[in-house]
Amino acid sequence: MINDGFAGGRISKLSHKRHLNEVYHVGEGDRSPDLPTITFTQEDAAGIIPRHDDPIVFTIVLVNGNLHRTLVDQGSSVDILFKSAFDKLRAYPNSLFKLRDAPIQLLGYIPLHTTFGKGNWSKTLSIDYIVVDVSSAYNALIGQTMFNQLTAVVSIPHLCMKFPTTEGIATIKGDQKLARRCYNESLNLNGHPRGKEINTIELEWNSSLRRTLPLT
């Protein structure tokens, strides 16, 4: 799991403590969110090799371009954009907020408009991506904060994700071939034929170090 980040009430320790205390004050009269029913059928698994262990990897629209190799990580509390993909956004008119260094260098974070789905069956959100300078077979990783904003439901057996839109329930299908290709590339990046060496991402925040930098 990748912890910390923007989940749990942003990045301050006070906001994290407040987020923890909220769960102890849930009353019986509190209303549940009004969410539509989302189901998965046999048709959603069409073309998928059954009884697999593959993650969900699909394409999103980041700013105005397609970003392939986007990994769904339901255990991550942060949304991550890898530097190799970030470098392709040089023309984007925004600022990168600097954070302190960690075992894996954190370049900072940046809010980017991200579109999930196509046409009327889509949603566009402003996602705060943490930019990390580390080799990866993926371009981006999306986690819990995105799922909550999108009110998305994921089915690993079906390798797809569904979320409500104004036109109904949208479905994003994962690419099983690409998922396996990325997995094999990840093993090679780790420098061991069986992938026993891994990178650990530890996020350390210090708001006093935050400053804007030009995105060039």
C-alpha positions as CSV (number, residue, x, y, z in Angstrom):
1,M,0.0,0.0,0.0
2,I,1.0,3.6,-0.6
3,N,-0.1,5.7,2.3
4,D,-0.4,9.4,3.2
5,G,-1.0,11.9,0.4
6,F,-4.3,13.6,0.0
7,A,-6.6,10.9,1.4
8,G,-7.9,11.5,4.9
9,G,-8.4,15.3,4.7
10,R,-5.4,16.6,2.7
11,I,-1.8,16.5,4.0
12,S,-1.6,18.0,7.5
13,K,-1.5,15.9,10.7
14,L,-4.4,17.9,12.1
15,S,-6.6,17.0,9.1
16,H,-5.6,13.3,9.4
17,K,-6.6,13.3,13.1
18,R,-9.9,15.0,12.3
19,H,-10.5,12.4,9.6
20,L,-9.8,9.6,12.1
21,N,-12.2,11.0,14.7
22,E,-15.1,11.4,12.3
23,V,-15.6,7.6,12.1
24,Y,-16.4,7.6,15.9
25,H,-19.2,10.1,15.5
26,V,-21.4,8.5,12.9
27,G,-25.0,8.6,14.0
28,E,-27.8,6.2,13.2
29,G,-29.7,9.1,11.6
30,D,-26.9,10.0,9.2
31,R,-28.1,9.5,5.6
32,S,-26.2,7.3,3.3
33,P,-25.1,8.8,-0.1
34,D,-27.7,8.5,-2.8
35,L,-25.8,6.2,-5.2
36,P,-27.1,4.2,-8.2
37,T,-27.0,0.4,-8.2
38,I,-23.9,-0.8,-10.2
39,T,-23.8,-4.4,-11.3
40,F,-21.4,-6.6,-13.3
41,T,-22.5,-9.2,-15.8
42,Q,-21.0,-12.0,-17.8
43,E,-20.9,-9.7,-20.8
44,D,-18.5,-7.4,-18.9
45,A,-16.0,-10.2,-18.8
46,A,-16.1,-10.9,-22.6
47,G,-12.7,-11.4,-24.1
48,I,-11.0,-11.8,-20.7
49,I,-9.0,-14.9,-19.8
50,P,-10.8,-16.3,-16.7
51,R,-9.3,-17.1,-13.3
52,H,-6.5,-14.5,-13.8
53,D,-4.4,-12.4,-11.4
54,D,-4.1,-9.4,-13.7
55,P,-4.5,-5.8,-12.5
56,I,-6.7,-3.2,-14.3
57,V,-4.7,-1.1,-16.8
58,F,-6.5,1.3,-19.0
59,T,-6.3,4.7,-20.8
60,I,-7.4,8.0,-19.4
61,V,-7.4,11.5,-21.0
62,L,-5.0,13.7,-19.1
63,V,-5.3,17.3,-19.9
64,N,-5.9,16.9,-23.7
65,G,-4.0,13.7,-24.5
66,N,-4.5,10.0,-24.1
67,L,-2.5,8.6,-21.2
68,H,-2.1,4.8,-21.7
69,R,-0.7,2.4,-19.1
70,T,-2.7,3.8,-16.2
71,L,-2.8,1.3,-13.3
72,V,-5.7,1.0,-10.9
73,D,-4.4,0.5,-7.3
74,Q,-7.3,0.3,-4.8
75,G,-4.8,0.1,-1.9
76,S,-3.1,3.4,-2.7
77,S,-4.2,6.6,-0.9
78,V,-2.5,8.7,-3.6
79,D,-2.7,9.3,-7.3
80,I,0.7,9.1,-8.9
81,L,2.1,10.5,-12.1
82,F,5.5,9.2,-13.1
83,K,8.1,11.7,-14.4
84,S,8.4,10.1,-17.8
85,A,4.8,10.9,-18.5
86,F,4.9,14.3,-16.6
87,D,7.8,15.4,-18.9
88,K,5.4,15.2,-21.9
89,L,3.1,17.8,-20.3
90,R,5.6,20.7,-20.8
91,A,3.0,23.0,-22.4
92,Y,0.6,22.7,-19.6
93,P,0.1,26.2,-18.0
94,N,0.2,25.3,-14.3
95,S,2.6,25.1,-11.4
96,L,4.3,22.3,-9.6
97,F,4.3,22.4,-5.9
98,K,7.6,21.3,-4.3
99,L,7.7,18.8,-1.5
100,R,10.6,17.5,0.5
101,D,12.7,14.6,-0.8
102,A,11.9,11.0,0.2
103,P,13.7,7.6,-0.4
104,I,12.1,7.9,-3.9
105,Q,12.4,11.5,-5.0
106,L,9.1,13.4,-4.9
107,L,9.1,16.2,-7.5
108,G,5.9,17.6,-6.0
109,Y,2.2,17.5,-6.9
110,I,0.1,19.1,-9.5
111,P,-3.7,19.3,-10.2
112,L,-4.6,18.1,-13.7
113,H,-7.9,17.7,-15.4
114,T,-8.5,14.0,-16.0
115,T,-11.3,12.4,-18.1
116,F,-12.6,8.9,-17.5
117,G,-14.7,7.3,-20.2
118,K,-15.7,8.8,-23.6
119,G,-18.3,11.2,-24.9
120,N,-21.5,11.5,-22.9
121,W,-20.4,8.5,-20.9
122,S,-17.5,10.3,-19.2
123,K,-16.5,12.4,-16.2
124,T,-13.8,15.0,-16.0
125,L,-12.2,15.6,-12.6
126,S,-9.4,17.7,-11.2
127,I,-7.0,15.1,-9.7
128,D,-4.0,16.1,-7.5
129,Y,-1.2,13.9,-8.9
130,I,2.1,13.3,-6.9
131,V,5.0,13.3,-9.4
132,V,7.7,10.8,-8.6
133,D,11.1,10.4,-10.3
134,V,11.4,6.6,-10.6
135,S,11.4,4.1,-13.5
136,S,8.0,2.5,-14.0
137,A,6.3,0.4,-16.6
138,Y,3.2,2.5,-16.0
139,N,2.6,6.2,-16.7
140,A,0.2,6.8,-13.8
141,L,-1.4,5.1,-10.8
142,I,-4.8,6.0,-9.6
143,G,-6.0,5.2,-6.1
144,Q,-8.6,5.7,-3.4
145,T,-9.0,9.5,-3.7
146,M,-9.9,9.2,-7.4
147,F,-12.4,6.3,-6.8
148,N,-14.2,8.4,-4.2
149,Q,-14.4,11.5,-6.4
150,L,-15.6,9.3,-9.3
151,T,-17.9,7.1,-7.1
152,A,-16.4,4.2,-9.1
153,V,-16.8,0.5,-8.5
154,V,-14.1,-1.9,-9.7
155,S,-14.4,-5.6,-10.5
156,I,-11.1,-7.4,-10.8
157,P,-12.6,-10.6,-12.3
158,H,-14.2,-8.5,-15.0
159,L,-11.2,-6.3,-15.4
160,C,-13.4,-3.2,-15.6
161,M,-14.5,-0.2,-13.7
162,K,-18.0,1.4,-13.6
163,F,-19.2,4.8,-12.4
164,P,-22.4,6.9,-12.8
165,T,-22.7,9.7,-15.3
166,T,-25.7,11.9,-16.3
167,E,-26.4,9.5,-19.1
168,G,-26.2,6.3,-17.0
169,I,-23.5,3.9,-15.8
170,A,-20.3,4.2,-17.7
171,T,-17.9,1.2,-18.1
172,I,-14.1,1.4,-18.6
173,K,-12.6,-1.9,-19.7
174,G,-9.0,-2.9,-18.8
175,D,-6.5,-4.1,-21.3
176,Q,-5.4,-7.6,-20.2
177,K,-2.7,-7.9,-22.7
178,L,-1.2,-4.5,-21.8
179,A,-1.5,-5.4,-18.1
180,R,0.6,-8.5,-18.5
181,R,3.1,-6.7,-20.6
182,C,3.5,-3.9,-18.0
183,Y,3.8,-6.5,-15.3
184,N,6.7,-8.3,-17.1
185,E,8.4,-5.0,-17.8
186,S,8.1,-4.1,-14.1
187,L,10.0,-7.3,-13.1
188,N,12.8,-6.3,-15.5
189,L,12.9,-2.8,-14.1
190,N,13.4,-4.1,-10.6
191,G,16.7,-5.7,-11.7
192,H,15.9,-9.3,-10.8
193,P,14.5,-12.0,-13.0
194,R,11.9,-12.8,-10.4
195,G,11.3,-9.2,-9.3
196,K,12.4,-9.7,-5.7
197,E,13.8,-6.1,-5.6
198,I,11.1,-3.5,-5.2
199,N,10.9,0.3,-4.8
200,T,9.3,1.7,-1.7
201,I,7.5,5.0,-1.9
202,E,7.4,6.8,1.4
203,L,5.7,10.2,1.4
204,E,6.9,12.9,3.7
205,W,5.1,16.2,3.8
206,N,6.3,19.6,5.0
207,S,4.0,22.5,4.0
208,S,6.7,25.1,4.9
209,L,8.8,23.8,1.9
210,R,6.0,24.3,-0.6
211,R,6.7,26.7,-3.4
212,T,5.6,27.1,-7.0
213,L,7.9,26.1,-9.7
214,P,7.5,26.7,-13.5
215,L,6.5,23.6,-15.4
216,T,9.2,23.5,-18.1
